[in-house]
Amino acid sequence: MRPPPVLPPEIEDFRDERWHREGARQIETAFEAERFIDRVGFAACMTDSRRPGPSLYVAVCGRRDAVMPRNVQKDPEASATWHLKDELIARGRVYYAKLWRGKAMFIAPRMIPAFNAVWGLRASEEKRRLSPHARAILKVLRHEWEMGTSDLREDARIRDRAAFNRALDELQAAMVVVPSQVFYQPKFTYIWTLAVGRFPDALQQRMDRDAALRDIARCFLNGAGTTVRGELARVTGLSRAEAGRGNRALVGEGYAEMLATGVYRLATLPNTL
């Protein structure tokens, strides 16, 4: 893994405050977690300081240098984050799913239209873009509305567990299916449902792709203060070209300044930062 870029101390302090990387802003409850996600717009679930961007795990730890231990089962901070994730899923007030490359993310409701414009799937595209296994799962869920993992796999007639999991990841990445609950007894299982059932207004709102790229870039820059080359692409899964389009749109409207190739800064930051 490449080392993170070296940022000015003032920018790191700015991110500490915005991304809750300090003890005074440490997250302990689901309500605090929802407020955090709403404030930052989107956040990873279990990434640590080795990855850029806001993270629920780092905010639970309340420190900039939080690193996930090898044995996460015995780590109280990883456990607290995991249980908060389960509670947030059940509350259904923020969007949660595995998006690009299976990366688990939270999205604030206000940012769902922008993410959907980039990664979402229209009904007319399903046959062309979805695998047969993904379409089989989707057909079952549209009939039953929500189902546990094992029942869903059985009704979709997908015998291979790995193929089933890949199809579920495919549907999550297309913002079609989300988990709605997690149960540990009598056995561990997720309950799956259609994303549009949880966030109908946000997912039915149409947004131009360029406007979506601009809003995603704005959302990240609000928390980062300054974004370095390739950082927005790594955090969001956008291509570097599209991340650049989003950032340059912010420069065009005076919201950001371009300091160097791929380096952008909030125009409203004090000169001391």
C-alpha positions as CSV (number, residue, x, y, z in Angstrom):
1,M,0.0,0.0,0.0
2,R,1.4,3.4,-1.0
3,P,2.1,5.8,1.8
4,P,-0.4,8.6,2.2
5,P,0.6,12.1,0.9
6,V,2.1,14.5,3.4
7,L,-0.4,17.3,4.1
8,P,0.2,20.6,5.9
9,P,-0.5,20.3,9.6
10,E,-3.3,22.9,9.3
11,I,-5.1,20.7,6.8
12,E,-4.7,17.7,9.0
13,D,-6.2,19.7,11.9
14,F,-9.1,20.8,9.6
15,R,-9.8,17.1,8.7
16,D,-9.6,16.1,12.3
17,E,-12.4,18.4,13.1
18,R,-14.6,17.6,10.1
19,W,-14.0,13.8,10.1
20,H,-14.2,13.4,13.9
21,R,-10.5,12.3,14.2
22,E,-10.2,13.7,17.7
23,G,-11.3,12.4,21.1
24,A,-13.6,15.3,21.8
25,R,-15.7,14.4,18.8
26,Q,-15.6,10.6,19.2
27,I,-18.7,8.8,18.1
28,E,-20.5,6.4,20.5
29,T,-24.1,6.2,19.5
30,A,-26.2,5.5,16.4
31,F,-27.6,9.0,16.6
32,E,-24.1,10.6,16.6
33,A,-23.1,8.3,13.7
34,E,-26.1,9.5,11.7
35,R,-25.3,13.1,12.3
36,F,-21.7,12.4,11.3
37,I,-22.7,10.8,8.1
38,D,-25.2,13.5,7.3
39,R,-22.5,16.1,7.9
40,V,-19.7,14.5,5.8
41,G,-22.1,13.3,3.1
42,F,-20.6,9.9,2.7
43,A,-18.2,7.7,4.8
44,A,-16.5,4.4,4.6
45,C,-17.5,1.9,7.3
46,M,-14.4,0.0,8.5
47,T,-11.4,1.7,6.8
48,D,-8.6,3.1,9.0
49,S,-6.0,5.9,8.7
50,R,-4.2,4.1,5.9
51,R,-7.1,5.0,3.6
52,P,-8.1,8.6,2.8
53,G,-11.5,10.0,3.5
54,P,-14.0,10.0,6.3
55,S,-14.5,6.7,8.1
56,L,-17.0,5.6,10.8
57,Y,-14.3,3.4,12.4
58,V,-11.8,6.3,12.6
59,A,-14.6,8.5,14.1
60,V,-15.4,5.8,16.7
61,C,-11.7,5.6,17.6
62,G,-11.6,9.4,17.7
63,R,-7.9,9.7,16.6
64,R,-6.1,10.4,13.4
65,D,-3.7,7.5,13.5
66,A,-6.3,4.7,14.1
67,V,-5.2,1.4,12.5
68,M,-7.4,-1.7,12.3
69,P,-5.8,-4.6,14.3
70,R,-5.3,-8.0,12.7
71,N,-7.6,-9.6,15.2
72,V,-10.7,-7.4,14.8
73,Q,-12.9,-9.8,16.7
74,K,-11.2,-8.9,20.0
75,D,-10.8,-5.2,19.3
76,P,-13.4,-3.1,21.2
77,E,-13.4,-0.2,18.7
78,A,-13.9,-2.5,15.7
79,S,-16.6,-4.3,17.6
80,A,-18.3,-1.0,18.5
81,T,-18.2,0.2,14.8
82,W,-19.6,-3.1,13.6
83,H,-22.5,-3.0,16.1
84,L,-23.2,0.7,15.1
85,K,-23.3,-0.4,11.5
86,D,-25.9,-3.0,12.3
87,E,-28.0,-0.5,14.2
88,L,-27.7,2.1,11.4
89,I,-28.9,-0.5,8.9
90,A,-31.9,-1.3,11.0
91,R,-32.8,2.4,11.6
92,G,-32.7,3.0,7.8
93,R,-32.0,6.7,8.0
94,V,-28.7,6.6,6.0
95,Y,-27.9,4.5,3.0
96,Y,-25.6,1.6,3.5
97,A,-24.3,-1.0,1.0
98,K,-21.2,-2.4,-0.7
99,L,-20.5,0.0,-3.6
100,W,-17.6,0.0,-6.0
101,R,-15.1,-2.9,-5.5
102,G,-17.2,-4.2,-2.6
103,K,-16.4,-1.2,-0.5
104,A,-18.9,-0.8,2.4
105,M,-20.1,2.8,2.5
106,F,-22.6,5.0,4.2
107,I,-24.3,7.8,2.2
108,A,-26.4,10.6,3.6
109,P,-29.8,10.9,2.0
110,R,-29.0,14.2,0.4
111,M,-26.1,12.6,-1.5
112,I,-28.0,9.5,-2.8
113,P,-29.2,11.2,-6.0
114,A,-25.6,12.1,-6.9
115,F,-24.2,8.6,-6.2
116,N,-27.1,7.1,-8.0
117,A,-26.5,9.2,-11.1
118,V,-22.9,7.8,-11.3
119,W,-23.4,4.2,-10.2
120,G,-27.1,3.6,-10.3
121,L,-28.9,1.3,-12.7
122,R,-32.1,2.1,-14.6
123,A,-34.7,-0.7,-15.2
124,S,-34.1,-0.4,-18.9
125,E,-30.4,-1.3,-18.4
126,E,-30.9,-4.4,-16.2
127,K,-30.9,-7.0,-18.9
128,R,-27.7,-5.6,-20.5
129,R,-25.7,-4.8,-17.3
130,L,-26.8,-7.4,-14.8
131,S,-25.6,-11.0,-14.7
132,P,-28.2,-13.8,-14.9
133,H,-27.7,-14.5,-11.2
134,A,-28.2,-10.9,-10.2
135,R,-31.4,-10.8,-12.3
136,A,-32.6,-13.9,-10.6
137,I,-32.1,-12.4,-7.1
138,L,-33.8,-9.2,-8.2
139,K,-36.8,-11.1,-9.6
140,V,-37.3,-12.8,-6.2
141,L,-37.0,-9.6,-4.2
142,R,-39.4,-7.8,-6.4
143,H,-41.9,-10.5,-5.6
144,E,-41.2,-11.0,-1.9
145,W,-39.8,-7.5,-1.1
146,E,-37.4,-8.7,1.5
147,M,-35.8,-12.0,2.4
148,G,-33.0,-13.5,4.5
149,T,-29.8,-14.6,2.8
150,S,-30.4,-18.4,2.8
151,D,-34.0,-18.1,1.7
152,L,-33.1,-15.7,-1.0
153,R,-30.4,-17.9,-2.4
154,E,-32.8,-20.9,-2.4
155,D,-35.6,-19.0,-4.2
156,A,-33.2,-17.6,-6.7
157,R,-31.9,-21.1,-7.3
158,I,-28.3,-20.2,-7.0
159,R,-26.5,-23.2,-5.6
160,D,-23.0,-21.8,-5.5
161,R,-22.5,-19.6,-2.5
162,A,-19.7,-17.6,-4.0
163,A,-21.7,-16.9,-7.2
164,F,-24.6,-15.8,-5.0
165,N,-22.4,-13.4,-3.0
166,R,-21.0,-11.9,-6.2
167,A,-24.5,-11.3,-7.6
168,L,-25.5,-9.6,-4.3
169,D,-22.4,-7.4,-4.5
170,E,-23.3,-6.6,-8.1
171,L,-26.8,-5.5,-7.1
172,Q,-25.5,-3.4,-4.2
173,A,-22.9,-1.7,-6.4
174,A,-25.7,-0.8,-8.8
175,M,-27.7,0.7,-5.9
176,V,-30.6,-1.7,-6.4
177,V,-30.4,-3.9,-3.3
178,V,-29.5,-3.0,0.3
179,P,-29.4,-4.9,3.6
180,S,-32.3,-3.8,5.9
181,Q,-31.5,-5.8,9.1
182,V,-28.9,-8.1,10.6
183,F,-29.7,-11.1,12.8
184,Y,-27.3,-13.2,14.8
185,Q,-29.8,-15.7,16.3
186,P,-30.6,-18.5,15.6
187,K,-27.9,-17.9,13.0
188,F,-26.1,-14.9,11.4
189,T,-28.0,-13.5,8.4
190,Y,-28.8,-10.3,6.6
191,I,-32.3,-9.4,5.5
192,W,-32.2,-8.0,1.9
193,T,-34.6,-5.5,0.3
194,L,-34.9,-3.2,-2.6
195,A,-33.1,0.1,-2.2
196,V,-35.9,2.1,-3.8
197,G,-38.2,0.8,-1.0
198,R,-36.1,2.5,1.6
199,F,-35.2,5.7,-0.2
200,P,-37.9,6.1,-2.9
201,D,-37.7,9.9,-3.3
202,A,-33.9,10.1,-3.5
203,L,-33.5,7.2,-5.9
204,Q,-36.2,8.4,-8.2
205,Q,-34.7,11.8,-8.4
206,R,-32.8,12.3,-11.7
207,M,-29.5,14.2,-11.8
208,D,-27.2,15.0,-14.6
209,R,-23.9,13.2,-14.4
210,D,-21.8,16.3,-14.5
211,A,-23.8,17.8,-11.7
212,A,-23.4,14.6,-9.7
213,L,-19.6,14.7,-10.1
214,R,-19.6,18.3,-9.0
215,D,-21.7,17.6,-5.9
216,I,-19.6,14.5,-4.9
217,A,-16.4,16.6,-5.3
218,R,-17.9,19.4,-3.3
219,C,-18.9,17.1,-0.5
220,F,-15.4,15.6,-0.2
221,L,-13.7,18.9,-0.4
222,N,-15.9,20.3,2.4
223,G,-14.4,17.8,4.8
224,A,-10.9,17.5,3.3
225,G,-10.1,21.2,3.0
226,T,-7.6,20.4,0.3
227,T,-7.6,17.3,-1.9
228,V,-4.4,16.0,-3.5
229,R,-3.9,14.2,-6.7
230,G,-5.9,11.0,-7.0
231,E,-7.4,11.3,-3.6
232,L,-11.0,11.9,-4.6
233,A,-10.8,9.0,-7.0
234,R,-9.5,6.6,-4.3
235,V,-12.2,7.7,-1.8
236,T,-15.2,7.6,-4.1
237,G,-14.3,5.0,-6.8
238,L,-14.6,7.7,-9.6
239,S,-12.1,7.6,-12.4
240,R,-9.4,10.2,-12.1
241,A,-10.8,11.9,-15.2
242,E,-14.3,12.2,-13.7
243,A,-12.9,13.2,-10.3
244,G,-11.0,16.0,-12.1
245,R,-14.2,17.1,-13.9
246,G,-15.9,17.4,-10.6
247,N,-13.1,19.4,-9.0
248,R,-12.7,21.7,-12.0
249,A,-16.4,22.4,-11.9
250,L,-15.9,23.7,-8.4
251,V,-13.1,25.9,-9.6
252,G,-15.3,27.2,-12.4
253,E,-17.9,28.4,-9.9
254,G,-15.4,29.9,-7.5
255,Y,-16.0,27.3,-4.8
256,A,-12.4,25.9,-5.0
257,E,-8.9,26.9,-6.1
258,M,-6.6,24.8,-8.2
259,L,-3.1,24.9,-6.6
260,A,-1.4,22.4,-8.9
261,T,-2.4,19.6,-11.2
262,G,-4.9,17.5,-9.2
263,V,-4.6,19.6,-6.1
264,Y,-7.6,21.6,-5.1
265,R,-8.4,23.7,-2.0
266,L,-11.6,25.2,-0.6
267,A,-11.8,28.9,-1.7
268,T,-13.3,29.8,1.7
269,L,-10.4,28.5,3.8
270,P,-8.5,31.2,5.7
271,N,-5.2,32.2,4.3
272,T,-3.5,30.8,7.4
273,L,-4.6,27.3,6.3
